[in-house]
Amino acid sequence: MLGGSTSTNFMMYVRGNKEDFNRWSTEDLGGDPQWNYDSLLPYFKKSEDYNGVYASDPASAEYHGKGGLRNVATYDFQPGVDEFLAAAVEKGYTIGDYNGANQEVFSKIDLTTQNGWRESTYRAFYRDTGKPSNLCIKKYAHVTKISFKTVSGQPKATSVTYKRQGLTRTVTATKEIILSAGTFGSAKLLMLSGVGPAEHLGDVTAQAAVSYLSTGNGVLAASDALAGQAFFKSPVAEPDYADLQVIQFSFGLYPQLPQDMNRMVGIRADILDKWFDPYHKTNTDARFCLLIAGRPKSFGNMTLASTNPDDNPIQDPQYLANPDDVEAMLFGFKKIVDLYENTAALNTTLFLKPVPGCESLVFKSDDYYRCVIRMFSFTIYHHVGSCSLGKVVDSQLKVKGIDGLRVIDASVMPRLPNGNTQAATIMIAEKGSDLIIANM
Ligand SMILES: Cc1cc2nc3c(=O)[nH]c(=O)nc-3n(C[C@H](O)[C@H](O)[C@H](O)COP(=O)(O)OP(=O)(O)OC[C@H]3O[C@@H](n4cnc5c(N)ncnc54)[C@H](O)[C@@H]3O)c2cc1C
């Protein structure tokens, strides 16, 4: 799909915490200063045309770009956000710009839209900006392989093979190949081409060119459980900065909600139907909170199912495998319940029916919440880390040990930023384009 996930995502513009990027620089790249937050901030700003609620604040220029190709604005329709923010004030939390100096704030949500339309990367960087004549897009082309030649004793990526409308074609690169197939697509293509952990590729492919993706440290993704926008730090946060994100959803309970939620996040509709019954049959107003473990300590794995490029890879996300992730969310859960139940502005009660599967536990006890977190978690689609900086690609985004091949997409993030991932992905793309130009 043109625009990739930005053509289907929830459009939230959230960069993550400054310290997330500083850790890329120090922990993942051995102290390379070009990947710390201060060095990356110009790349966040470059593509941004910021028209959010803080646009008139002179201090916002330090953190926000103006005149970039992608509109970022606080959207008008956020029903219930005023009570959410008033409750935060009652509790002594700070209201502010989560993409600014301090992430640990409550706020309205900024989106990537333009005149009410979704502003995907396809619209922002291609369709609405004059369709650059030196770019050729082959729609419906499915890349199946990257091929290599040995040049001066080192593998060099030389061509890409793709299938399109029943035909197989190979294109040869004159300079280099840029892989941007996303966290699952890029790692899958590398492995299909023989780049990956030798012990795995030995099982599924004819030959392994390079061994890089280390098992146990592959795909990393946030999971979340049902609970404006806020960021918290839990007691198990390491290092010591915000590791939780909270997003309020104000939608009512209505008869089709179980089916709609099933389509959105995959929770079984029959379980939701049992839990909501009978309230969703009476069109009752409700507030939902999404609690996201933004810096999970659990890591998943991704392997090839076979050498057939049409087969999906095997994903083993290992959500909540590290007990600290549950404890972080337990802390967040209790904070949210306290905010909703113990403020005049919200004056709301936790949905009184126990979550199916947790009925035997004392309602609102820590063990009850832990059960809810384990029973009701799902992915929020922020998968990263399959081709991570430091392990698979170097600080130039070049695949280690191979010439002529870079990866530029969410897969290179070595750890999740505490936030949604499109802003950081586009920042990486802006940085990547400068790295390419510098090598020309
Ligand atoms: C439902 C959903 C909601 C989300 N909500 C938000 C949000 O509100 N805010 C936010 O910041 N982030 C959100 N995200 C995450 C964010 O959109 C992604 O992290 C980001 O877009 C990743 O960009 P990418 O370029 O790495 O990969 P992708 O966007 O996945 O793009 C990869 C592209 O490569 C193509 N591709 C893959 N394999 C091949 C192949 N073999 N041949 C040819 N093409 C191939 C794919 O079709 C796709 O078009 C959401 C994601 C999803 C799925």
The ligand as an SDF file (V2000), in Angstrom:
LIG
                    3D

 53 58  0  0  0  0  0  0  0  0999 V2000
   -3.3620   -0.1280   12.6840 C   0  0  0  0  0  0  0  0  0  0  0  0
   -2.1380    0.7020   12.9990 C   0  0  0  0  0  0  0  0  0  0  0  0
   -2.2850    1.8530   13.7340 C   0  0  0  0  0  0  0  0  0  0  0  0
   -1.1690    2.6370   14.0330 C   0  0  0  0  0  0  0  0  0  0  0  0
   -1.3560    3.8420   14.6490 N   0  0  0  0  0  0  0  0  0  0  0  0
   -0.3030    4.6980   14.7510 C   0  0  0  0  0  0  0  0  0  0  0  0
   -0.4970    6.0360   15.1910 C   0  0  0  0  0  0  0  0  0  0  0  0
   -1.6130    6.5000   15.4760 O   0  0  0  0  0  0  0  0  0  0  0  0
    0.6000    6.8410   15.2870 N   0  0  0  0  0  0  0  0  0  0  0  0
    1.8550    6.3990   14.9780 C   0  0  0  0  0  0  0  0  0  0  0  0
    2.8070    7.1580   15.1290 O   0  0  0  0  0  0  0  0  0  0  0  0
    2.0580    5.1330   14.5490 N   0  0  0  0  0  0  0  0  0  0  0  0
    1.0080    4.2910   14.3830 C   0  0  0  0  0  0  0  0  0  0  0  0
    1.1940    3.0380   13.8700 N   0  0  0  0  0  0  0  0  0  0  0  0
    2.5720    2.6120   13.5760 C   0  0  0  0  0  0  0  0  0  0  0  0
    3.1750    3.3080   12.3500 C   0  0  0  0  0  0  0  0  0  0  0  0
    2.2010    3.5210   11.3530 O   0  0  0  0  0  0  0  0  0  0  0  0
    4.3320    2.4580   11.8280 C   0  0  0  0  0  0  0  0  0  0  0  0
    5.2800    2.2590   12.8560 O   0  0  0  0  0  0  0  0  0  0  0  0
    5.0760    3.0950   10.6800 C   0  0  0  0  0  0  0  0  0  0  0  0
    4.2050    3.5300    9.6740 O   0  0  0  0  0  0  0  0  0  0  0  0
    6.0620    2.0790   10.1320 C   0  0  0  0  0  0  0  0  0  0  0  0
    6.5590    2.5320    8.8950 O   0  0  0  0  0  0  0  0  0  0  0  0
    7.4880    1.6070    8.0100 P   0  0  0  0  0  0  0  0  0  0  0  0
    7.8160    2.3870    6.7990 O   0  0  0  0  0  0  0  0  0  0  0  0
    8.5820    1.0750    8.8340 O   0  0  0  0  0  0  0  0  0  0  0  0
    6.6170    0.3260    7.6370 O   0  0  0  0  0  0  0  0  0  0  0  0
    5.2230    0.1950    6.9250 P   0  0  0  0  0  0  0  0  0  0  0  0
    4.4030    1.3870    7.1610 O   0  0  0  0  0  0  0  0  0  0  0  0
    4.6980   -1.1430    7.3170 O   0  0  0  0  0  0  0  0  0  0  0  0
    5.5700    0.1870    5.3580 O   0  0  0  0  0  0  0  0  0  0  0  0
    6.1910   -0.8990    4.7310 C   0  0  0  0  0  0  0  0  0  0  0  0
    5.7070   -0.9690    3.2980 C   0  0  0  0  0  0  0  0  0  0  0  0
    6.4570   -1.9510    2.6040 O   0  0  0  0  0  0  0  0  0  0  0  0
    5.5800   -2.7500    1.8590 C   0  0  0  0  0  0  0  0  0  0  0  0
    6.2140   -4.0750    1.6910 N   0  0  0  0  0  0  0  0  0  0  0  0
    6.4960   -4.9840    2.6460 C   0  0  0  0  0  0  0  0  0  0  0  0
    7.0770   -6.0600    2.0940 N   0  0  0  0  0  0  0  0  0  0  0  0
    7.1670   -5.8130    0.7640 C   0  0  0  0  0  0  0  0  0  0  0  0
    7.6610   -6.5660   -0.3290 C   0  0  0  0  0  0  0  0  0  0  0  0
    8.2070   -7.7800   -0.1740 N   0  0  0  0  0  0  0  0  0  0  0  0
    7.5720   -6.0230   -1.5710 N   0  0  0  0  0  0  0  0  0  0  0  0
    7.0440   -4.8010   -1.7550 C   0  0  0  0  0  0  0  0  0  0  0  0
    6.5580   -4.0320   -0.7480 N   0  0  0  0  0  0  0  0  0  0  0  0
    6.6170   -4.5530    0.4980 C   0  0  0  0  0  0  0  0  0  0  0  0
    4.3050   -2.7990    2.6740 C   0  0  0  0  0  0  0  0  0  0  0  0
    3.2110   -3.1500    1.8440 O   0  0  0  0  0  0  0  0  0  0  0  0
    4.2350   -1.3630    3.1650 C   0  0  0  0  0  0  0  0  0  0  0  0
    3.6120   -0.5350    2.2250 O   0  0  0  0  0  0  0  0  0  0  0  0
    0.1200    2.2320   13.5890 C   0  0  0  0  0  0  0  0  0  0  0  0
    0.2580    1.0720   12.8290 C   0  0  0  0  0  0  0  0  0  0  0  0
   -0.8570    0.3150   12.5180 C   0  0  0  0  0  0  0  0  0  0  0  0
   -0.6810   -0.9240   11.6600 C   0  0  0  0  0  0  0  0  0  0  0  0
  1  2  1  0
  2  3  1  0
  2 52  2  0
  3  4  2  0
  4  5  1  0
  4 50  1  0
  5  6  2  0
  6  7  1  0
  6 13  1  0
  7  8  2  0
  7  9  1  0
  9 10  1  0
 10 11  2  0
 10 12  1  0
 12 13  2  0
 13 14  1  0
 14 15  1  0
 14 50  1  0
 15 16  1  0
 16 17  1  0
 16 18  1  0
 18 19  1  0
 18 20  1  0
 20 21  1  0
 20 22  1  0
 22 23  1  0
 23 24  1  0
 24 25  2  0
 24 26  1  0
 24 27  1  0
 27 28  1  0
 28 29  2  0
 28 30  1  0
 28 31  1  0
 31 32  1  0
 32 33  1  0
 33 34  1  0
 33 48  1  0
 34 35  1  0
 35 36  1  0
 35 46  1  0
 36 37  1  0
 36 45  1  0
 37 38  2  0
 38 39  1  0
 39 40  1  0
 39 45  2  0
 40 41  1  0
 40 42  2  0
 42 43  1  0
 43 44  2  0
 44 45  1  0
 46 47  1  0
 46 48  1  0
 48 49  1  0
 50 51  2  0
 51 52  1  0
 52 53  1  0
M  END
$$$$
